[in-house]
Amino acid sequence: METRKKNNIEFIPVFERSFLKPKYWGNWLGIGALAGMAMLPAKVRDPILGKLGRFTGKFAKGARRRALINLYYCFPELSEEQRAEIVDRMFATAPQSMAMMAELAIRGPGRVHQQVEWHGREIIDQMQAEKQNVILLVPHGWAVDIPAMLLASEGQPMAAMFHNQSDPLLDYVWNSVRRRFGGRLHARNDGIKPFIGSVRQGYWGYYLPDQDHGAEHSEFVDFFGTYKATLPAVGRLMKVCRARVVPLFPVYNEKTHKLEIYVRPPMDDLLDADDYHLARQMNEEVEVFVRPHPEQYTWILKLLKTRKEGDIEPYQRDELYPRHPRK
């Protein structure tokens, strides 16, 4: 997908005429269906999307297997039935969260603000009042983009790093929605410097701490019931950006049809931590948010791909949830 840059720092999605070709018509149909569902009241669409998500999740074999393997390692104390139920609930949560994101993009923030409940909003308000540089530490939840969009709609400049989607049409639509109320997107393949520049200019950074970036610059630290290669970059970002790190996590509540956004106190003690303890503190924040709401987390990611020398990559273990079970 071709892109153009603004001042060589900002990723701006560009519509391509090729998106109108027949090979994309199925994608357009899906996008249109989601937009249509977004126009329905949440109390009407959530039960439908929840059942649809659970049903679809039974057939998304690769994604389901990754989620089950992640939970097998991270929650060994749970039974197979309990882990399978978390995965089912996760697949139900995903379309419900996406529909709220679509509603926010289509209808604007006025209506959606009524469906949002902040916990710890005073922390955000104080940082804004003091005009502090801030990096929001946000674990990978299904509603991860919505808090940034809401803050941008209120006038808070936001900057986030992202990976391009493999499908160019979905990449265009998703990133266009993310930019609906302004802010900057920085592609990860452009490096970290544009993101740093934005935060130092007063944009609030949106940093996702739980991706696997390999062993070279990562620390192997505890992560739920296992360990994870964790990049301690947020400590360096904190120093070079002269920013405070504030953990945040969105939870979509299908019972109340509201998005609950949890904000925790700034991680000011990161300044004195070494890389190992810094990485562990980041994972602790993820655990604090995710343990009460495991269905909100994107367990389909290859979170545990990088292992210590001698350990087998979990997703290569054919005996775990075999792709082709023996009859």
Secondary structure as a PSIPRED ss2 file (coil, helix, strand):
# PSIPRED VFORMAT (PSIPRED V4.0)

   1 M C   1.000  0.000  0.000
   2 E C   1.000  0.000  0.000
   3 T C   1.000  0.000  0.000
   4 R E   0.000  0.000  1.000
   5 K E   0.000  0.000  1.000
   6 K E   0.000  0.000  1.000
   7 N C   1.000  0.000  0.000
   8 N C   1.000  0.000  0.000
   9 I C   1.000  0.000  0.000
  10 E E   0.000  0.000  1.000
  11 F E   0.000  0.000  1.000
  12 I E   0.000  0.000  1.000
  13 P C   1.000  0.000  0.000
  14 V C   1.000  0.000  0.000
  15 F C   1.000  0.000  0.000
  16 E C   1.000  0.000  0.000
  17 R H   0.000  1.000  0.000
  18 S H   0.000  1.000  0.000
  19 F H   0.000  1.000  0.000
  20 L H   0.000  1.000  0.000
  21 K C   1.000  0.000  0.000
  22 P H   0.000  1.000  0.000
  23 K H   0.000  1.000  0.000
  24 Y H   0.000  1.000  0.000
  25 W H   0.000  1.000  0.000
  26 G H   0.000  1.000  0.000
  27 N H   0.000  1.000  0.000
  28 W H   0.000  1.000  0.000
  29 L H   0.000  1.000  0.000
  30 G H   0.000  1.000  0.000
  31 I H   0.000  1.000  0.000
  32 G H   0.000  1.000  0.000
  33 A H   0.000  1.000  0.000
  34 L H   0.000  1.000  0.000
  35 A H   0.000  1.000  0.000
  36 G H   0.000  1.000  0.000
  37 M H   0.000  1.000  0.000
  38 A H   0.000  1.000  0.000
  39 M C   1.000  0.000  0.000
  40 L C   1.000  0.000  0.000
  41 P C   1.000  0.000  0.000
  42 A H   0.000  1.000  0.000
  43 K H   0.000  1.000  0.000
  44 V H   0.000  1.000  0.000
  45 R H   0.000  1.000  0.000
  46 D H   0.000  1.000  0.000
  47 P H   0.000  1.000  0.000
  48 I H   0.000  1.000  0.000
  49 L H   0.000  1.000  0.000
  50 G H   0.000  1.000  0.000
  51 K H   0.000  1.000  0.000
  52 L H   0.000  1.000  0.000
  53 G H   0.000  1.000  0.000
  54 R H   0.000  1.000  0.000
  55 F H   0.000  1.000  0.000
  56 T H   0.000  1.000  0.000
  57 G H   0.000  1.000  0.000
  58 K H   0.000  1.000  0.000
  59 F H   0.000  1.000  0.000
  60 A C   1.000  0.000  0.000
  61 K H   0.000  1.000  0.000
  62 G H   0.000  1.000  0.000
  63 A H   0.000  1.000  0.000
  64 R H   0.000  1.000  0.000
  65 R H   0.000  1.000  0.000
  66 R H   0.000  1.000  0.000
  67 A H   0.000  1.000  0.000
  68 L H   0.000  1.000  0.000
  69 I H   0.000  1.000  0.000
  70 N H   0.000  1.000  0.000
  71 L H   0.000  1.000  0.000
  72 Y H   0.000  1.000  0.000
  73 Y H   0.000  1.000  0.000
  74 C H   0.000  1.000  0.000
  75 F C   1.000  0.000  0.000
  76 P C   1.000  0.000  0.000
  77 E C   1.000  0.000  0.000
  78 L C   1.000  0.000  0.000
  79 S C   1.000  0.000  0.000
  80 E H   0.000  1.000  0.000
  81 E H   0.000  1.000  0.000
  82 Q H   0.000  1.000  0.000
  83 R H   0.000  1.000  0.000
  84 A H   0.000  1.000  0.000
  85 E H   0.000  1.000  0.000
  86 I H   0.000  1.000  0.000
  87 V H   0.000  1.000  0.000
  88 D H   0.000  1.000  0.000
  89 R H   0.000  1.000  0.000
  90 M H   0.000  1.000  0.000
  91 F H   0.000  1.000  0.000
  92 A H   0.000  1.000  0.000
  93 T H   0.000  1.000  0.000
  94 A H   0.000  1.000  0.000
  95 P H   0.000  1.000  0.000
  96 Q H   0.000  1.000  0.000
  97 S H   0.000  1.000  0.000
  98 M H   0.000  1.000  0.000
  99 A H   0.000  1.000  0.000
 100 M H   0.000  1.000  0.000
 101 M H   0.000  1.000  0.000
 102 A H   0.000  1.000  0.000
 103 E H   0.000  1.000  0.000
 104 L H   0.000  1.000  0.000
 105 A H   0.000  1.000  0.000
 106 I H   0.000  1.000  0.000
 107 R H   0.000  1.000  0.000
 108 G C   1.000  0.000  0.000
 109 P H   0.000  1.000  0.000
 110 G H   0.000  1.000  0.000
 111 R H   0.000  1.000  0.000
 112 V H   0.000  1.000  0.000
 113 H H   0.000  1.000  0.000
 114 Q C   1.000  0.000  0.000
 115 Q C   1.000  0.000  0.000
 116 V E   0.000  0.000  1.000
 117 E E   0.000  0.000  1.000
 118 W E   0.000  0.000  1.000
 119 H E   0.000  0.000  1.000
 120 G C   1.000  0.000  0.000
 121 R H   0.000  1.000  0.000
 122 E H   0.000  1.000  0.000
 123 I H   0.000  1.000  0.000
 124 I H   0.000  1.000  0.000
 125 D H   0.000  1.000  0.000
 126 Q H   0.000  1.000  0.000
 127 M H   0.000  1.000  0.000
 128 Q H   0.000  1.000  0.000
 129 A H   0.000  1.000  0.000
 130 E C   1.000  0.000  0.000
 131 K C   1.000  0.000  0.000
 132 Q C   1.000  0.000  0.000
 133 N C   1.000  0.000  0.000
 134 V E   0.000  0.000  1.000
 135 I E   0.000  0.000  1.000
 136 L E   0.000  0.000  1.000
 137 L E   0.000  0.000  1.000
 138 V C   1.000  0.000  0.000
 139 P C   1.000  0.000  0.000
 140 H C   1.000  0.000  0.000
 141 G E   0.000  0.000  1.000
 142 W C   1.000  0.000  0.000
 143 A C   1.000  0.000  0.000
 144 V C   1.000  0.000  0.000
 145 D H   0.000  1.000  0.000
 146 I H   0.000  1.000  0.000
 147 P H   0.000  1.000  0.000
 148 A H   0.000  1.000  0.000
 149 M H   0.000  1.000  0.000
 150 L H   0.000  1.000  0.000
 151 L H   0.000  1.000  0.000
 152 A H   0.000  1.000  0.000
 153 S H   0.000  1.000  0.000
 154 E C   1.000  0.000  0.000
 155 G C   1.000  0.000  0.000
 156 Q C   1.000  0.000  0.000
 157 P C   1.000  0.000  0.000
 158 M E   0.000  0.000  1.000
 159 A E   0.000  0.000  1.000
 160 A E   0.000  0.000  1.000
 161 M E   0.000  0.000  1.000
 162 F E   0.000  0.000  1.000
 163 H C   1.000  0.000  0.000
 164 N C   1.000  0.000  0.000
 165 Q C   1.000  0.000  0.000
 166 S C   1.000  0.000  0.000
 167 D C   1.000  0.000  0.000
 168 P H   0.000  1.000  0.000
 169 L H   0.000  1.000  0.000
 170 L H   0.000  1.000  0.000
 171 D H   0.000  1.000  0.000
 172 Y H   0.000  1.000  0.000
 173 V H   0.000  1.000  0.000
 174 W H   0.000  1.000  0.000
 175 N H   0.000  1.000  0.000
 176 S H   0.000  1.000  0.000
 177 V H   0.000  1.000  0.000
 178 R H   0.000  1.000  0.000
 179 R C   1.000  0.000  0.000
 180 R C   1.000  0.000  0.000
 181 F C   1.000  0.000  0.000
 182 G C   1.000  0.000  0.000
 183 G C   1.000  0.000  0.000
 184 R E   0.000  0.000  1.000
 185 L E   0.000  0.000  1.000
 186 H E   0.000  0.000  1.000
 187 A E   0.000  0.000  1.000
 188 R H   0.000  1.000  0.000
 189 N H   0.000  1.000  0.000
 190 D H   0.000  1.000  0.000
 191 G C   1.000  0.000  0.000
 192 I C   1.000  0.000  0.000
 193 K H   0.000  1.000  0.000
 194 P H   0.000  1.000  0.000
 195 F H   0.000  1.000  0.000
 196 I H   0.000  1.000  0.000
 197 G H   0.000  1.000  0.000
 198 S H   0.000  1.000  0.000
 199 V H   0.000  1.000  0.000
 200 R H   0.000  1.000  0.000
 201 Q C   1.000  0.000  0.000
 202 G C   1.000  0.000  0.000
 203 Y C   1.000  0.000  0.000
 204 W E   0.000  0.000  1.000
 205 G E   0.000  0.000  1.000
 206 Y E   0.000  0.000  1.000
 207 Y E   0.000  0.000  1.000
 208 L C   1.000  0.000  0.000
 209 P C   1.000  0.000  0.000
 210 D C   1.000  0.000  0.000
 211 Q C   1.000  0.000  0.000
 212 D C   1.000  0.000  0.000
 213 H C   1.000  0.000  0.000
 214 G C   1.000  0.000  0.000
 215 A C   1.000  0.000  0.000
 216 E C   1.000  0.000  0.000
 217 H C   1.000  0.000  0.000
 218 S C   1.000  0.000  0.000
 219 E E   0.000  0.000  1.000
 220 F E   0.000  0.000  1.000
 221 V E   0.000  0.000  1.000
 222 D E   0.000  0.000  1.000
 223 F E   0.000  0.000  1.000
 224 F C   1.000  0.000  0.000
 225 G C   1.000  0.000  0.000
 226 T E   0.000  0.000  1.000
 227 Y E   0.000  0.000  1.000
 228 K E   0.000  0.000  1.000
 229 A E   0.000  0.000  1.000
 230 T E   0.000  0.000  1.000
 231 L C   1.000  0.000  0.000
 232 P C   1.000  0.000  0.000
 233 A H   0.000  1.000  0.000
 234 V H   0.000  1.000  0.000
 235 G H   0.000  1.000  0.000
 236 R H   0.000  1.000  0.000
 237 L H   0.000  1.000  0.000
 238 M H   0.000  1.000  0.000
 239 K H   0.000  1.000  0.000
 240 V H   0.000  1.000  0.000
 241 C C   1.000  0.000  0.000
 242 R C   1.000  0.000  0.000
 243 A C   1.000  0.000  0.000
 244 R E   0.000  0.000  1.000
 245 V E   0.000  0.000  1.000
 246 V E   0.000  0.000  1.000
 247 P E   0.000  0.000  1.000
 248 L E   0.000  0.000  1.000
 249 F E   0.000  0.000  1.000
 250 P E   0.000  0.000  1.000
 251 V E   0.000  0.000  1.000
 252 Y E   0.000  0.000  1.000
 253 N E   0.000  0.000  1.000
 254 E C   1.000  0.000  0.000
 255 K C   1.000  0.000  0.000
 256 T C   1.000  0.000  0.000
 257 H C   1.000  0.000  0.000
 258 K E   0.000  0.000  1.000
 259 L E   0.000  0.000  1.000
 260 E E   0.000  0.000  1.000
 261 I E   0.000  0.000  1.000
 262 Y E   0.000  0.000  1.000
 263 V E   0.000  0.000  1.000
 264 R C   1.000  0.000  0.000
 265 P C   1.000  0.000  0.000
 266 P C   1.000  0.000  0.000
 267 M C   1.000  0.000  0.000
 268 D H   0.000  1.000  0.000
 269 D H   0.000  1.000  0.000
 270 L H   0.000  1.000  0.000
 271 L H   0.000  1.000  0.000
 272 D H   0.000  1.000  0.000
 273 A C   1.000  0.000  0.000
 274 D C   1.000  0.000  0.000
 275 D H   0.000  1.000  0.000
 276 Y H   0.000  1.000  0.000
 277 H H   0.000  1.000  0.000
 278 L H   0.000  1.000  0.000
 279 A H   0.000  1.000  0.000
 280 R H   0.000  1.000  0.000
 281 Q H   0.000  1.000  0.000
 282 M H   0.000  1.000  0.000
 283 N H   0.000  1.000  0.000
 284 E H   0.000  1.000  0.000
 285 E H   0.000  1.000  0.000
 286 V H   0.000  1.000  0.000
 287 E H   0.000  1.000  0.000
 288 V H   0.000  1.000  0.000
 289 F H   0.000  1.000  0.000
 290 V H   0.000  1.000  0.000
 291 R C   1.000  0.000  0.000
 292 P C   1.000  0.000  0.000
 293 H C   1.000  0.000  0.000
 294 P H   0.000  1.000  0.000
 295 E H   0.000  1.000  0.000
 296 Q H   0.000  1.000  0.000
 297 Y E   0.000  0.000  1.000
 298 T C   1.000  0.000  0.000
 299 W C   1.000  0.000  0.000
 300 I C   1.000  0.000  0.000
 301 L C   1.000  0.000  0.000
 302 K C   1.000  0.000  0.000
 303 L C   1.000  0.000  0.000
 304 L C   1.000  0.000  0.000
 305 K C   1.000  0.000  0.000
 306 T C   1.000  0.000  0.000
 307 R C   1.000  0.000  0.000
 308 K C   1.000  0.000  0.000
 309 E C   1.000  0.000  0.000
 310 G C   1.000  0.000  0.000
 311 D C   1.000  0.000  0.000
 312 I C   1.000  0.000  0.000
 313 E C   1.000  0.000  0.000
 314 P H   0.000  1.000  0.000
 315 Y H   0.000  1.000  0.000
 316 Q H   0.000  1.000  0.000
 317 R C   1.000  0.000  0.000
 318 D C   1.000  0.000  0.000
 319 E C   1.000  0.000  0.000
 320 L C   1.000  0.000  0.000
 321 Y C   1.000  0.000  0.000
 322 P C   1.000  0.000  0.000
 323 R C   1.000  0.000  0.000
 324 H C   1.000  0.000  0.000
 325 P C   1.000  0.000  0.000
 326 R C   1.000  0.000  0.000
 327 K C   1.000  0.000  0.000
